[in-house]
């Protein structure tokens, strides 16, 4: 279990098993905004994270991030389940 507490906000992230990935958002002046964990029952590893802006489905500019890494068996990313081959 990982407890992120920086005085302004608090979020508790619980590992699904093994080592999981977590991403947190901080904003200048507002500090901690949110945190999210990802992974499966085996060890998962984020090896690179890219952040930027993309055009959304209706040509709206959206802030996004991409995580590249490794996992074994299954990994859970919000409502999506990925299965290794």
MDTraj code that builds the backbone (N, CA, C; nanometers):
import mdtraj as md
import numpy as np

residues = "UNK UNK UNK UNK UNK UNK UNK UNK UNK UNK UNK UNK UNK UNK UNK UNK UNK UNK UNK UNK UNK UNK UNK UNK UNK UNK UNK UNK UNK UNK UNK UNK UNK UNK UNK UNK UNK UNK UNK UNK UNK UNK UNK UNK UNK UNK UNK UNK UNK UNK UNK UNK UNK UNK UNK UNK UNK UNK UNK UNK UNK UNK UNK UNK UNK UNK UNK UNK UNK UNK UNK UNK UNK UNK UNK UNK UNK UNK UNK UNK UNK UNK UNK UNK UNK".split()
xyz = np.array([
    [0.0850, -0.1164, 0.0000],
    [0.0000, 0.0000, 0.0000],
    [0.0899, 0.1231, 0.0000],
    [0.0513, 0.2226, -0.0773],
    [0.1244, 0.3480, -0.0855],
    [0.0313, 0.4592, -0.0420],
    [0.0720, 0.5350, 0.0574],
    [-0.0058, 0.6496, 0.1031],
    [0.0668, 0.7753, 0.0592],
    [0.0003, 0.8546, -0.0230],
    [0.0568, 0.9815, -0.0674],
    [-0.0114, 1.0903, 0.0140],
    [0.0636, 1.1576, 0.0969],
    [0.0082, 1.2638, 0.1805],
    [0.1091, 1.3777, 0.1835],
    [0.0765, 1.4869, 0.1155],
    [0.1681, 1.6006, 0.1127],
    [0.1091, 1.7218, 0.1822],
    [0.0085, 1.6974, 0.2659],
    [-0.0465, 1.8058, 0.3452],
    [-0.1683, 1.8734, 0.2854],
    [-0.1810, 1.8748, 0.1532],
    [-0.2953, 1.9399, 0.0894],
    [-0.4017, 1.8371, 0.0543],
    [-0.3588, 1.7232, 0.0041],
    [-0.4505, 1.6170, -0.0343],
    [-0.3903, 1.4838, 0.0033],
    [-0.4727, 1.3818, 0.0032],
    [-0.4260, 1.2497, 0.0421],
    [-0.4920, 1.1464, -0.0471],
    [-0.4168, 1.0458, -0.0871],
    [-0.4691, 0.9378, -0.1704],
    [-0.4015, 0.8093, -0.1255],
    [-0.4783, 0.7038, -0.1057],
    [-0.4233, 0.5740, -0.0700],
    [-0.4314, 0.4834, -0.1914],
    [-0.3173, 0.4293, -0.2334],
    [-0.3114, 0.3376, -0.3460],
    [-0.2718, 0.2014, -0.2933],
    [-0.3473, 0.0978, -0.3299],
    [-0.3190, -0.0373, -0.2843],
    [-0.2695, -0.1210, -0.4007],
    [-0.1573, -0.1879, -0.3822],
    [-0.0999, -0.2723, -0.4862],
    [-0.1908, -0.3914, -0.5134],
    [-0.2064, -0.4254, -0.6403],
    [-0.2817, -0.5444, -0.6779],
    [-0.1982, -0.6683, -0.6479],
    [-0.0669, -0.6516, -0.6496],
    [0.0259, -0.7599, -0.6214],
    [0.1598, -0.7266, -0.6838],
    [0.2669, -0.7754, -0.6261],
    [0.3995, -0.7430, -0.6796],
    [0.4217, -0.5926, -0.6785],
    [0.5040, -0.5463, -0.7700],
    [0.5318, -0.4031, -0.7843],
    [0.4365, -0.3454, -0.8877],
    [0.3705, -0.2355, -0.8566],
    [0.2779, -0.1703, -0.9482],
    [0.3322, -0.0348, -0.9911],
    [0.2620, 0.0275, -1.0845],
    [0.2981, 0.1583, -1.1387],
    [0.2041, 0.2617, -1.0771],
    [0.2546, 0.3797, -1.0446],
    [0.1636, 0.4864, -1.0040],
    [0.2041, 0.6164, -1.0711],
    [0.1045, 0.6987, -1.0964],
    [0.1224, 0.8303, -1.1562],
    [0.0468, 0.9285, -1.0684],
    [0.1076, 1.0421, -1.0418],
    [0.0423, 1.1457, -0.9612],
    [0.0512, 1.2789, -1.0343],
    [-0.0494, 1.3627, -1.0159],
    [-0.0499, 1.4953, -1.0773],
    [-0.0386, 1.6010, -0.9681],
    [0.0525, 1.6948, -0.9909],
    [0.0723, 1.8087, -0.9021],
    [0.0640, 1.9352, -0.9856],
    [0.0070, 2.0402, -0.9312],
    [-0.0035, 2.1679, -1.0006],
    [0.0599, 2.2776, -0.9168],
    [0.1281, 2.3714, -0.9832],
    [0.1858, 2.4834, -0.9092],
    [0.0764, 2.5599, -0.8357],
    [0.0993, 2.5879, -0.7106],
    [0.0030, 2.6640, -0.6310],
    [-0.1083, 2.5798, -0.5705],
    [-0.1485, 2.4728, -0.6398],
    [-0.2558, 2.3867, -0.5899],
    [-0.2022, 2.2558, -0.5324],
    [-0.0786, 2.2222, -0.5660],
    [-0.0173, 2.1004, -0.5148],
    [-0.0795, 1.9739, -0.5696],
    [-0.0988, 1.8779, -0.4828],
    [-0.1485, 1.7463, -0.5201],
    [-0.2897, 1.7535, -0.5765],
    [-0.3120, 1.6896, -0.6943],
    [-0.4446, 1.6875, -0.7566],
    [-0.5048, 1.5471, -0.7549],
    [-0.4280, 1.4450, -0.7990],
    [-0.4796, 1.3085, -0.8007],
    [-0.3642, 1.2099, -0.8136],
    [-0.3946, 1.0828, -0.7885],
    [-0.2980, 0.9748, -0.8067],
    [-0.3736, 0.8516, -0.8543],
    [-0.3082, 0.7707, -0.9351],
    [-0.3698, 0.6510, -0.9902],
    [-0.2647, 0.5414, -0.9960],
    [-0.3029, 0.4193, -0.9639],
    [-0.2088, 0.3074, -0.9747],
    [-0.2568, 0.2117, -1.0831],
    [-0.1613, 0.1393, -1.1412],
    [-0.1876, 0.0459, -1.2491],
    [-0.1037, -0.0787, -1.2273],
    [-0.1493, -0.1910, -1.2775],
    [-0.0684, -0.3113, -1.2716],
    [-0.1513, -0.4357, -1.2529],
    [-0.0822, -0.5460, -1.2281],
    [-0.1464, -0.6749, -1.2094],
    [-0.0848, -0.7471, -1.0915],
    [-0.1020, -0.8793, -1.0878],
    [-0.0548, -0.9561, -0.9723],
    [0.0957, -0.9816, -0.9755],
    [0.1584, -0.9662, -1.0911],
    [0.3036, -0.9817, -1.1034],
    [0.3693, -0.8434, -1.0940],
    [0.5032, -0.8397, -1.1083],
    [0.5745, -0.7119, -1.1062],
    [0.5503, -0.6350, -1.2361],
    [0.5235, -0.5063, -1.2241],
    [0.5024, -0.4165, -1.3370],
    [0.6032, -0.3033, -1.3248],
    [0.6469, -0.2510, -1.4383],
    [0.7501, -0.1467, -1.4347],
    [0.7240, -0.0414, -1.5413],
    [0.7119, 0.0836, -1.4979],
    [0.7060, 0.1960, -1.5919],
    [0.8495, 0.2326, -1.6263],
    [0.8814, 0.2349, -1.7549],
    [1.0180, 0.2657, -1.7974],
    [1.0293, 0.4037, -1.8598],
    [0.9156, 0.4594, -1.9031],
    [0.9153, 0.5941, -1.9604],
    [0.7748, 0.6522, -1.9501],
    [0.7673, 0.7807, -1.9257],
    [0.6389, 0.8512, -1.9249],
    [0.6554, 0.9764, -2.0107],
    [0.5609, 0.9977, -2.1012],
    [0.5614, 1.1156, -2.1869],
    [0.4333, 1.1932, -2.1625],
    [0.4465, 1.3231, -2.1475],
    [0.3294, 1.4083, -2.1265],
    [0.3232, 1.5106, -2.2383],
    [0.2021, 1.5460, -2.2788],
    [0.1892, 1.6453, -2.3839],
    [0.0442, 1.6768, -2.4132],
    [0.0242, 1.7440, -2.5243],
    [-0.1090, 1.7853, -2.5657],
    [-0.1426, 1.7162, -2.6963],
    [-0.2681, 1.6694, -2.7092],
    [-0.3144, 1.6086, -2.8338],
    [-0.4507, 1.6662, -2.8688],
    [-0.4877, 1.6521, -2.9949],
    [-0.6209, 1.6942, -3.0374],
    [-0.7181, 1.5825, -3.0065],
    [-0.8238, 1.6145, -2.9342],
    [-0.9242, 1.5155, -2.8978],
    [-1.0168, 1.4833, -3.0136],
    [-1.1176, 1.4024, -2.9878],
    [-1.2109, 1.3571, -3.0906],
    [-1.2843, 1.4733, -3.1577],
    [-1.3078, 1.5795, -3.0855],
    [-1.3782, 1.6958, -3.1415],
    [-1.2814, 1.8117, -3.1634],
    [-1.1540, 1.7783, -3.1900],
    [-1.0475, 1.8761, -3.2111],
    [-1.0242, 1.9667, -3.0915],
    [-1.0643, 1.9215, -2.9725],
    [-1.0323, 1.9944, -2.8510],
    [-0.8931, 1.9527, -2.8077],
    [-0.8178, 2.0446, -2.7570],
    [-0.6836, 2.0127, -2.7100],
    [-0.6948, 1.9516, -2.5707],
    [-0.6351, 1.8352, -2.5528],
    [-0.6414, 1.7649, -2.4260],
    [-0.5007, 1.7352, -2.3757],
    [-0.4820, 1.7481, -2.2459],
    [-0.3562, 1.7109, -2.1829],
    [-0.3582, 1.5596, -2.1647],
    [-0.2509, 1.4930, -2.2022],
    [-0.2480, 1.3482, -2.1949],
    [-0.1108, 1.2993, -2.1524],
    [-0.1012, 1.1733, -2.1142],
    [0.0278, 1.1131, -2.0877],
    [0.0277, 0.9699, -2.1376],
    [0.1463, 0.9231, -2.1736],
    [0.1655, 0.7873, -2.2236],
    [0.2681, 0.7198, -2.1342],
    [0.2363, 0.5988, -2.0900],
    [0.3281, 0.5208, -2.0073],
    [0.3784, 0.4028, -2.0893],
    [0.5088, 0.3843, -2.0938],
    [0.5680, 0.2667, -2.1595],
    [0.6390, 0.1855, -2.0528],
    [0.6243, 0.0541, -2.0598],
    [0.6880, -0.0302, -1.9598],
    [0.6610, -0.1764, -1.9845],
    [0.6749, -0.2560, -1.8792],
    [0.6563, -0.3998, -1.8910],
    [0.5622, -0.4512, -1.7825],
    [0.4968, -0.5634, -1.8138],
    [0.4144, -0.6339, -1.7156],
    [0.4118, -0.7808, -1.7528],
    [0.3726, -0.8642, -1.6594],
    [0.3603, -1.0079, -1.6825],
    [0.2150, -1.0486, -1.6607],
    [0.1700, -1.1484, -1.7365],
    [0.0333, -1.2008, -1.7274],
    [-0.0680, -1.0941, -1.7632],
    [-0.1367, -1.0361, -1.6660],
    [-0.2370, -0.9325, -1.6913],
    [-0.2026, -0.8049, -1.6151],
    [-0.2415, -0.6922, -1.6727],
    [-0.2270, -0.5630, -1.6056],
    [-0.3577, -0.4869, -1.6241],
    [-0.3964, -0.4130, -1.5217],
    [-0.5237, -0.3424, -1.5223],
    [-0.4987, -0.1918, -1.5250],
    [-0.5561, -0.1261, -1.6257],
    [-0.5445, 0.0176, -1.6434],
    [-0.6860, 0.0751, -1.6458],
    [-0.7314, 0.1192, -1.5310],
    [-0.8700, 0.1651, -1.5118],
    [-0.9649, 0.0559, -1.5602],
    [-1.0463, 0.0815, -1.6622],
    [-1.1421, -0.0204, -1.7054],
    [-1.0860, -0.1169, -1.8111],
    [-0.9580, -0.1055, -1.8433],
    [-0.8960, -0.1891, -1.9472],
    [-0.8057, -0.2961, -1.8845],
    [-0.8138, -0.4175, -1.9384],
    [-0.7258, -0.5264, -1.8964],
    [-0.6376, -0.5631, -2.0160],
    [-0.5060, -0.5598, -1.9955],
    [-0.4107, -0.6013, -2.0979],
    [-0.3553, -0.7384, -2.0606],
    [-0.3362, -0.8228, -2.1628],
    [-0.2837, -0.9578, -2.1401],
    [-0.1531, -0.9723, -2.2181],
    [-0.0468, -1.0167, -2.1488],
    [0.0820, -1.0347, -2.2161],
    [0.0769, -1.1595, -2.3040],
    [0.1552, -1.1589, -2.4077],
    [0.1604, -1.2717, -2.5019],
    [0.2886, -1.3482, -2.4846],
])
top = md.Topology()
chain = top.add_chain()
for i, resn in enumerate(residues, 1):
    res = top.add_residue(resn, chain, resSeq=i)
    for name in ("N", "CA", "C"):
        top.add_atom(name, md.element.get_by_symbol(name[0]), res)
traj = md.Trajectory(xyz[None], top)
